[in-house]
Amino acid sequence: MKSLFNTILVGFFYLLTVSVSYADTNQPVQKDSIIITFGDKTRLIIYGEDRKELEKLMQYDLNALLKDLGARLDTMQGETKIYFDELDGREYLKDTVKADQDKNYVRINLRGIRIKDGETEVTITTRGVDIKDGEERVRIGRNDDVYEQDSTERDTESEDIDEGITTIRKIRKFKSPRKGFNILIGLNAYAVNNPMGYNTDDYDLRPFGSRYVSLGFVKSATLARGKSAGLHLDFGLDVAWNNLMFEGNNTIVKGVNDVSFPVILNNEGRELDLRKSKLAVPYVNFSLMPTVSFPNSVVSYLSAGMYVGYRLGGYTKTKLGADGKKDRVRSNYYLNDFRYGAALELGIRNFPDLFVHYDINTLFQDNRGPEIRMINFGIRF
């Protein structure tokens, strides 16, 4: 179509030159016109009262006129339908066109919607969406499946380049769903519990009182992308708290060589009724998680990997049931300084994601307490 426009333009200026030369060498005529013939059935007629009227054509932006003409030809469908339209040439005066280029607008008519915002122009018709941003132009064709487009990572299934116009057939979003800020909320439990001479009743956990909380940030690198899945490598850094809420009126005490879990007594030697007794252990963790994402599936992603953490401290907190008196004691309680383990996450579309963390090493140092390996599970936001 571009070659047709160039032919029209060259032919137009050629005939204009002939007409002007004829008027100089012959007697002036009252009315001048230019007729450009294309084939046997197509004519372009330019009519003017005299030579001065024809010279006014130089005041118009013919490039803008031909561009809009091409856009209108694109909207014509079929070969037998009679199509009639009229262009107001006064809109293409160079001063007017320049003023329109500097003005933002929204135009709605029978042919579609046209929006201009700075250098960005969006045209929406029955044929699809045409987006022009400066020198770049993207066309999304009719009846194409259009998905979300990420600003940095884009997968194009088929791309046609025609006269500087890029037509994108399918756009898929391929970035890890875990990327960004993450909140994990769940529960703690003993995955492995070898008493090592201790009474397990003394350090049993309340099922719904022992909570796990993690706040962190994940960065991601895309390794591979396919038609229906993407492979990413996720790097995470978070701060997490293991809260071990004991079931009875016991607490943990650090002795000379190991820990014990005694019942708290009052001055009279009677057992106190505790509303709360817990051991809180905070960690800073680093994780490495290969992740497979599925943009168009019910399962949005599957992630499995490893994590390693460093303990930031530890403390016990007790709260009496009678008067609500609180007591907090800070100590390392012979806890291991490092933790490491395996992690698994499952993303389900339109539902909170699920996670499981399993500690491979023990909670306490060897021969300092019961042999315990922790497990955390819950949901990710």
C-alpha angles and dihedrals in degrees: 000000000000091000089052091054091050090051091051092049095048092046092048095054092043093055091042089058092048092050093050092048091050091053091053096052100040138046113291116261126214098231130030129192139172121216119193115193124208113184117316102305108035125081133174110200123192112188129191135170092230144338093285091057091052091049088059087071087081088069092064129085099237092178091062090046093053092045092055090044089056091050090053092048088054090060093055111102129194130010103252101047116107108233123193127181136152129215121206103224092198088074089066099059104131094240091048093047091050090050091049091050090058093048127083117220148160116221124187123185141138092286093058141266127315123190127184123190113168108302092345119095124181122192120188119191137149088273094061140267125318117196122188121185111176107300094346122089130184126186123194108200128224119271091017120136106244121195133180115295121218115216094229107023121047132165116204116196095192128004124188120194114200121167094332095315118121114207113199114201100184131011120192130186111236112179130112113272088216092063115117134020116354133194119193120192123178149113137286128228140164108262090181122020117179106170096207090203097322125119106250091211089066094064104026114140131233105245097224098025097063103083135183122207128180132180117188152134129242128205120194140200120198111227102176140001130200137174094278108011143037133206119219138175111220124201115197136188120185146155114230138182126212107202111192107194110195119223102222136033091287130117134185121259128187113230133185096277106007146358129274134196106219128174112251112245132192126232090276092055095253123138113257121226106236121203091192135013119167145155113222119200118182123199139183108219138194119200136191112198127174105211133196115202127200110197096187103035136092087241103063097190146346120212131182131169149108137291136194126196141187122217115240096195138293142236143177124231125195129182124192118229096217106052100005093242112170128210128186126189123185120210141129091243090204089290117162112258093220133047128190134172151129126293133199129186131183123194120207119189115248090007134085113272119250127229139186126190120190120191112219094192125060127263095231130044117263114287091359097096142343117318101255131168115191129221125196124194137166143097134317126218 
